[in-house]
């Protein structure tokens, strides 16, 4: 007896009987020959990927096949992968834009997606023929990072090319990405990255014990982040009670650094080794720019000072104390409480005794001291107006800025 399957049974279960998706490409792959970039680009035009269906279209390419390699090489050599979304708010970091469904082959955002696909089709031995293309990709600035990282990893079998790409990426502002790649380099390239490229992450891969000259050089390298230089100081000083002569000389020089945090860090190391003369009390100067830089160093110094240390800040103040003006901004207020004609601002003026005066407890004060012009130092959120008289800080105005408005 012949048994007929139940038409409504498991044989017709849609979860088991998948229907093959309709083909999007009318291409006879057996007849496709691609022997040049021009022919590969012509094939790309036939494939005609869009932001909505590029993955499905590329899935129809025979795998594996030389066609994939030819398409990938031609795409990468063509460039045009910068895909950045408009800033969504003031001071907001840039982001990679989403690919629009109607994006076509010339759209940078779709080309970025295709570039990531292309690199996945390649092996390390393909990198030499794409040297120039990989360098162009490495030069992409943030917010791009994934494509740059993939390009560098593709060249991993060629140490010289890898280092060239890392150097280009660092110059393009890919600092977080490059810092994270330092452990993959050999020591010679790590030293070169530290001394010639000024890559902070290289010092995480090196040690002061084996590379003492490199670490000493870091103290004078103004292109390194201050945290890197401070860490180099700490590693060189170690737990020794006495500083080595070469280190002491380098630290004394570092106290004169334009970087407030670096100068402060050097002063701390010297002070904790008995060299108290470098604690940043007010400089003997009357020029506003020198006084402001000194205050910047003092601010950085106090952020790392012990609670029982005497505050150098009071050395900047006159005997009568500091006139402190604080202006806050309330976008919702409709009452002019301080009578200045602006209902959104509220001004409070105090005379703070010298002995009890403290630096502003604001995270942006130190950063603002690096950006001063005509007595006003600015951050994203505040303006700080410094009034100097006879070499002393007599008045400090802290003005909160209105909320940033997107243009």
N, C-alpha and C positions, 0 to 999 in steps of 0.2 A: 504494500500500500504506500502510495506517495503522499507525504505530508506537505501541505502547502503552508508556508510561513504566514503567521498572523500579520495582516497588513498594518495593524495598529500596534504591533509589538516592538521589541527592542531593535529590530532591524531598521526601523524608521526613526529611531531616537536621534534628534538633531545634534545632540551632544556627542554621539558616537559616529554618525554619518556626516562628516564635515563636507560641505560643498566647496570645491576649489574656487577661490576668488577669480573674478573675470580678469583676463589679461588687459593691461593698460597699454602695452607696446605692441605694435605691428611690425616687429623686426625679425627677419630670418637670421638668427644668430650664426647659423652654420655658414652663411655667406659673408659674414662681417670680417673684414681684414683691416687692421689698424696698425700702420707702420710709421706714423708720424703724429706730431702734436696736432697738426691741421686736421688730419683724418679723425683723431680722437675728439677734437672740438666739434667736428661735424656730427659725430655720433652723439655727443652730448646734446646737440640741437634736436636730434631725432628723439632722444630719450625725454627731453623737455621736462625736467623735474620742476615741481612747484613746492611751495612750502607745505601744501596740504598732502601731497602724495609722493614726495621724493623717495621715501624709504620703500614703498611698495614698488615703485618703478625700478629702483636699483636691485631689489630682490629678484627681478626677472632676468638679470644678467647671469649667464651661466657661471657656476662657481665650482671649483676655481678655474680661472681662464686668463690668458694673456690680455684679454679685453679689459679686465678690471685694472690691471697694472697700467695699461696705456691710458685709460681714463683718469686714473689717479694722478699720474705724472703730469698730464696735460693740465688738469685742474689746478694742481699745486703751483705749476709754473705760471699760471695765469694771474695769481694773486687776487687782490680785492676782497679781503676777508674781515675788514674792520667793521664791527657791528656793535654800536653803542646806543643805548637808549637815552632819550632826553632825561635830564635830571628831574626827579619827581618833587624835590623840595630843596630849599636853600641849604647849602653845605652838605647835601646828601651825596654819598659816594656814587660814582657812575656805575652802571650795570650793563651787562651784555643784553641786547634787545632780544625779545622773542621774535621768532621767524613768523611772518604773516602768512596766512594760508595762500594768498594770491601772489606770493613772492615768486619771481622767475629766476632763471639761471644767472642773470646779471646782478641780482640783488645781493649785496654783501652779506646779509644775514643767512640767506640760503647757501651762498657760497661757503660761508664758515662751516655750516653743517656738512656740506659736501667735502670740505677739506678734512674734517675730522674722520669722515668715512674713508677718504682717500688714504690717509696715513695708516688706517687700520688694514688696508690692503697691501701694505708694503712691508718689506723686511729690512734689516739693518744694511744689507749689501746694496740696497737701492739708494741709500742716502747720498753717496758721492755724486750721482748724476743730478741730484736735486740740491746741490750745495747753495746755489744762489737763491732758490725758492725758499729753502729753510732759513736762510739769513733774513729774507724779507719777513717771514713769519715771526722769527725771533725778535724783530724790531717792533712788533705790535705792542703798544703800551697797555697798561691796565685800562679798563676792567678785564680785558682778555687775559686769560692765564692758561686755560685748558689746552688751547691750540698751540700756544708757545711751548708748554711742557711736553706735549706729544711730539712736536718737531725736534726738541732737544733729545728726547729719549730715542727717537728714530736714529739719531747719529751716535748712539752710545758705543758702537763698536769702533768709532774713530775718535780717540781722545783729543786730538788737535782740533777737529771740527766741533766736537762737543764744547770745548773751551771757547772757541770762537763764538758759538751761538750763545753761550752763557754770558760772555762779555757784551754782546749786542743786547741781550735781554736786560742785563743790569743797567746799561746805559739808557734803555727805553723805560726804565722805572719799575721793572719786574723784580723788586727787591725781595718780597716775601717768597716768591717762587725760587729765585736764585739762592737765597739763604738756605732754603731747604734742600738744595742739591749739592751742597758743599761736601757732605760726607761721601758722596759717590766719586769724588775726584781723588787722584793720587796726591801725595803730600806736596810734590813739586808744584802741581797746579793749584793746590790750596794756598801755598805761599804766594804764588803769583796773583791769585785772586785777592789775597789780603793786602799785598803791597802795591800792586799796579791797578787793580780794579776797585780797591777799597771796599770789598765785600765784607760786611759785618759778620755774616754767618761763617766765614772761613775761620774766624777765631774760635768758634765752637768746635771745630774739627782739629785745631792745633792746640799745643800746650806750651806754656811759658817755659817749661823745663827744657824742651827740645828745640824751641824756636825763640829763645830769649831776644835776639836782635829784632825779630819781627814784632814782638810784643812791646819792646821799648820804642820802636818806631811808631806804634799805634798811638802812643801818648801825644805825639806831635802831629798826627794825621788829622787835619781838620775836615777831611771828607768822610771820616768814619762817624757813626752815631756816638753820641756821648756815652751811652750805656756800654758800648763795646770798649771804649777807652777806659771807663771806670772799672770794668771787669778786668781789663788788662793790668791796670794798676793793682787791683786786689790780688791777682794771681802772681804778679811779680813780687809784691810785698810779702805775700804768704803770712806765716805766723812768726816771722822774724821780728825780734825786738828792735833791731837796728837796720836801717835802710842801706843797701849797697850804694856806693858812690855814684855809679852810673844811673841808678834808679832815682836817687835823690836829686841829681841834676835834672833829669827828665821831668820829675814832678814839679820842681821849682819853675821850670819853663812852662809847664802845663797850667800853672796858676795864672799865667798871662794869656791864656787861650781866649779867643773871641767867643767860644762856646761857654756860656755861663755855667752849665752843669759840669762840663769838663774841668773848668777852673775850680769849682767848688769841690768836686771829687778829689782833685789833687791836694787841695788845702786840707781836706779831712784826713787823708793818708799821712800827710806831713804832721798835722797836729797830733795824731794818735801815735806818732813816733817821736814826739818831743819837740817838733819844730813848730812852735806856737805862733811864730811871727807871721805865718801865712794865712791865719784866720782872717776872713775878708771884712775887716772893719772899714769904715768910710775912708776912701782914698784922700790923700792930700791934694785936692783939686777943686777948681771952681767951675770948670767947663761942664755944662749940663750933660753932654754925651758921655763923658768919663764917669760922672756921678751916676748916671742911669745904668751904665754897664756895671759899675760897682754894686749898685742896688740889685741888679739882676743876679750877680754872683752870690751876693748875700742871701737873696731869696732861695736860690738853689741850695746853698749851704745849710740854711735853717731847715729845709725840708728833710734833711738827713741827720740833723743834729740830735744829740741826746737831750733829754728833758732837763738835765742839770747843767747844761752849758749856758754860758752867758750869751744873750742875743746880740749879735753884731748890729742888728737893725737900729737899736737905740742910738748908735753912734752917728746916725744920719740925721738925727732930730735936734732941734733947738731946745734950750732949757725950758721954754714955756710949753713945749709939747707940740703935737701935730694937729693941725686943723683938718679934720676928716669930713668930707662931704659925700654923702651917699644919695644917689638919685635912682630910684626904682621906677619901673615902667609897668603900668597896668592897662592893657588894651581895652578893658571893659569898664574902667572907671569913667564916670561923667561928672565928677566933682573935683574942682580945683582946690585941693586941700591946703597946698602950700602957697597959693597966690601967685604962681609964676605964669599964669595964663594958659597952662596946659593941664587939662583934667587927667591926662594919662600918667603924668609924672608926679612923684612925691619926693621932695628934697629934705634931707635931714643933715644938719651941720652940728658937729661936736668938736670940742677941744679935748684931745686925748692926752693925758699926762705922759711925759716922756718915759717914765719907768714902767708904765703899764701898756704902752703902745705895742701893737703886734702887726705883722704883715697881713694883708688881706687874705682871709681864708677862702680864696677862690681858686679853683684849679686852673683858670686861664690867666692868672696874673703873671706868672713866670713867662708864659708864652707871649703875652702882650709886650713884656719888657724887651723882647727881641725885635719888635716892630714899632719903633717910635719915630715920630717926626714932629718937630716944633713943640716938644713938651707933652705930646699926647701919644700914649702907647695903646694899641688896639688889638683886641681879639675878636672872634666872631660875635661874642655876647656882650662885651663891655668896652668902654673907652676909659682909660686911666690917665688923668691929667696930673702931671707932676709939676709943682711949683718950687723951684730952688731959689734960695736967697743966701748969699754969703757962704755958698758951699753946703748948705743944710736944706733938708726937705721940710718946708714949712707948711705945705698944703698938699693934700691928696684928694682928688675928686674921682669917685667911682660912679660912672654913668652906665646904667643898664640900657642896652640898645632895644629898640622896638623889635617884636618878633619878625624874623626874616620873611619877606614876602616873595613868593615865586614870581619871576618876571612874566 
